[in-house]
Amino acid sequence: MYFLTFKALHIVAVVSWFSGLFYIVRLFVYITEAHDKPAAERDILLPQLKLMSSRLWFGITWPAGIATLVFGTAMLSTYWPMPQWLWIKLAMVSGLCIYHGICHWIQQRLQADNPPLSSRNLRIWNEVATLFLVSIVFLVVLKDSLAMLWAIGGFVVFAAVLMLGITAYRRLRTA
């Protein structure tokens, strides 16, 4: 019974964490682009966007990330010995935690009016969370060695398609 409760809470936390990660980087793009606006517009946009990003980051994204790790760890005790797919998932979650940490660094820099990346680079950075999400979900659902190879191959293909889409969209916007 506890396992299913932890699993449900883990899924809710994961959905909330990813929602925060997807939206925060979009706000990073808007904050970065607001720096290039005329002064009157910039003076209105920046304080509002910074407030929104701080509330999202500290009110939703951080708590959801912590809850994800807590409930995920609570479920780990039922997986002993741990299967190979779970080790790979834990490695991917570690990568996602690093992604989260880099987003925190970007958040701090933007709050100090020191954008570390261009809006184009932030748009690309925004897709990294999608790659983690797709890879982890396929791995967790399929769980076998062949599925892992498909998941890794799918990850590479998905990344290539995303990059092509970003490039095409950029060309359309500037045309």
N, C-alpha and C positions, 0 to 999 in steps of 0.2 A: 504494500500500500504506500509506504513512504517513497519507494522508488518512483512510482507513477506520479506522485505529488511533486517530487523534485524534478522529474522530467517535464511536467507541465509548466512549472515555474521557470525552469531552464529555457524552454521554448519561448515563453512570454518575454523573458529577459533578453534573449538573443534577438527577437524581433525588435524590441525597443532599442537595443544597442545598435543594431544595423540601421534602424530608422534615424537615430541620432548621428551616426557616422556618415550616412548619405547626405543628410541635410546640412550638417556643419560645414562640410567642404563646399557645398553650394553657397553657403553664407560667406565662406572665405573668398570665393570668386567675386561675389557682390561687393565685399569690403574692399578687395584689391582694386576692382574697377571703379569704386566710388572715389578713390584717391585721384583719379584722372578727370573727375567731373569739375565743372566750374565751381568756384568757392561757395556760392550761395547754395547750390545743390549738395555739394560735399559736406557742408556744415550741418545739413539736415540729415543726410543719409548715414554718415559715419557713426554718430552717436546711437542712432536707432539700430543699425545693423550690429554694432558691437554689443549693445544690450541684448539683442535677440540671440547672438551667438553665445554670450556668457550664460544666459538662462538655459539655453539648450544644452550646452556643454556640461555645466555643473549641476543642472537640475534633472537632466534626463540621461545624457550619454554616459557620464561617469558612473552614476548609480546603476544604470542598466548593465554596463560592462562588469562592474563588481558583482552584481547579482548573478550574471551569467557564469562567472568563474566560481562563485560560491555554490550555486546549485549544480553546476557541472562537476565540481569536486565531490559534492555529496553523492553523486551517482557513481563515481569512480570505484568506490569500494565494492560494488556489485560485479565489477569486471575484473576478476582475478583468476588466472593470469590474464593480462590485457592482450586482446587480439591485435594483430599487426595493423589493421585499419585504424584502431583507436590511437596507436602511437603516432600514426601519420596525422590523424585529426589533431592531436595535441600539438604536434609541430606546426600545423597550420594555424591553430589558435594562438600559439606563441607568436607567429608572424603577424597575426591580427592585433595582438597586444602591442607589438612594436609599431604597427601602423597607427594605433590609437595614441601611443606616446609621441609619435611624430606630429600627429594632428594637434596634440596638446602644445607642443613647441610652436607650431604654426599659429595656434590660437593666441598664445602669449605674445608672439611677435606682432600679430595684427592688432592686438589690444594696445600695443605700444607704438602704433602707427609706423611699423617697420615691416612691410610685406616681404616675406622671404622668397616668394615665388611669383611668377607672372600669372595672370588669370588663365592663360592657355595651359601652363604647367599644372595649375590647380584643377583644371577641368580633367586633365589626364589622371591626376592623383585621385580624383573623385571616383574613377573607375576601378581603382585597386580594391576597394571594399567589395565591389561587385564580383571581382575575380575570387576573392576569399569566400564570399557567400556561395557562389556556384560550386566551387571546389569542395567545400566542407559539406554542403547538402548532398551532393552526389556521392561523396565518400561515405557519409553516414547512412544513406538509404541503401546503397548497393553493397557495401562492405566486403567484397571479395577481391582477390588479387587482380583478376581481369578487369573488374570494375575500376580498380585503382588506376590501371593503365589507361582506361577510357577516360577517367576523370582528369588525369594529367594531360592527356592528348586534347580533351575538350577544353581544359584550362588554356592551353597554348592557342588553340583555334579561336576560342572566345576572345582572348586578348588581342589576337591579330584582327579579328572582325571589329572589335571596339576601337582599335587604333585607326583602322580604315574609316570607320564611321565618324570619329572625331575629326579626322583630316578632311573628309568630305563636307561635314557640317561647317567647318572653319572656312573652307573655300566658298561655300554657298553664302555665308554671312558676309564675306569680304567682296563678293562679286557684285 
